[in-house]
Amino acid sequence: MALMQLTMIPLGSGTSVGDFVAHIQHSLKQSNVRIPVNPATQST
């Protein structure tokens, strides 16, 4: 889900690299809250 959100960033006019990086970092923080450290726990 996190990767899908990253691809939905508007890359049109007015988008700076700083905003792009900030959005990625924000998405990664939200993902880390929901995704367990060990992905093997999901398959069991």
Secondary structure in CASP SS format (residue, H / E / C, confidence):
PFRMAT SS
TARGET T0000
AUTHOR 0000-0000-0000
METHOD secondary structure of the structure
MODEL  1
M C 1.00
A H 1.00
L H 1.00
M H 1.00
Q H 1.00
L H 1.00
T H 1.00
M C 1.00
I C 1.00
P C 1.00
L C 1.00
G C 1.00
S C 1.00
G C 1.00
T C 1.00
S C 1.00
V H 1.00
G H 1.00
D H 1.00
F H 1.00
V H 1.00
A H 1.00
H H 1.00
I H 1.00
Q H 1.00
H H 1.00
S H 1.00
L H 1.00
K H 1.00
Q H 1.00
S H 1.00
N H 1.00
V H 1.00
R H 1.00
I C 1.00
P C 1.00
V C 1.00
N C 1.00
P C 1.00
A H 1.00
T H 1.00
Q H 1.00
S H 1.00
T C 1.00
END
